[in-house]
């Protein structure tokens, strides 16, 4: 897969058999950020026609989130 697409896919199986939630590494930060992006109407669905405009909407949402934290 790395030759074709330029990235490696890693599957991690937890050895913990308990049913409690335990975050793996810092992946929860990425998931939390994606859930914050869903608060913006233009990011919860694909309204954009080009990838460039979609990328700019993500950047604007990130800037807005950072400005709200100040």
NORPEFEN-V816447 format. One record per residue. N is the residue number from 1. PHI is phi as a letter, one per 20 degrees, with the letter a starting at -180 (NA if undefined). PSI is psi as a letter, one per 30 degrees, with the letter a starting at -180 (* if undefined). D_FIRST is the distance of its C-alpha to the first C-alpha in Angstrom with 2 decimals. Layout:
BEGIN
N|PHI|PSI|D_FIRST + N|PHI|PSI|D_FIRST
END
This chain:
BEGIN
1|NA|e|0.00 + 2|f|e|3.81 + 3|f|e|5.49 + 4|f|e|5.33 + 5|d|f|6.04 + 6|n|g|7.32 + 7|b|l|6.90 + 8|d|k|6.35 + 9|e|k|7.43 + 10|c|k|10.76 + 11|d|k|13.24 + 12|d|k|16.79 + 13|d|k|19.64 + 14|f|k|23.05 + 15|e|f|25.57 + 16|f|k|28.38 + 17|e|f|30.11 + 18|f|l|32.44 + 19|e|g|32.15 + 20|e|l|32.63 + 21|f|k|30.24 + 22|b|j|28.74 + 23|f|k|26.37 + 24|e|j|23.41 + 25|l|b|23.61 + 26|d|g|24.06 + 27|f|f|21.78 + 28|f|f|25.02 + 29|f|e|25.91 + 30|f|e|23.03 + 31|f|e|23.91 + 32|f|e|27.56 + 33|f|e|27.02 + 34|f|e|25.25 + 35|f|e|28.22 + 36|f|e|30.62 + 37|f|f|29.06 + 38|f|f|29.94 + 39|f|f|33.58 + 40|e|k|33.42 + 41|g|e|34.12 + 42|f|f|32.07 + 43|d|f|28.89 + 44|f|f|29.27 + 45|c|l|28.68 + 46|e|i|27.22 + 47|e|f|30.48 + 48|e|k|29.18 + 49|e|f|28.82 + 50|c|l|26.64 + 51|f|e|23.74 + 52|f|e|26.10 + 53|f|e|28.76 + 54|f|e|26.44 + 55|f|e|25.28 + 56|f|e|28.97 + 57|f|e|29.89 + 58|f|e|27.49 + 59|f|e|29.05 + 60|f|e|32.51 + 61|f|e|31.91 + 62|f|e|30.75 + 63|f|e|33.84 + 64|f|e|36.04 + 65|f|e|34.80 + 66|f|e|35.46 + 67|f|e|38.87 + 68|f|f|39.80 + 69|e|f|39.25 + 70|f|*|41.78
END
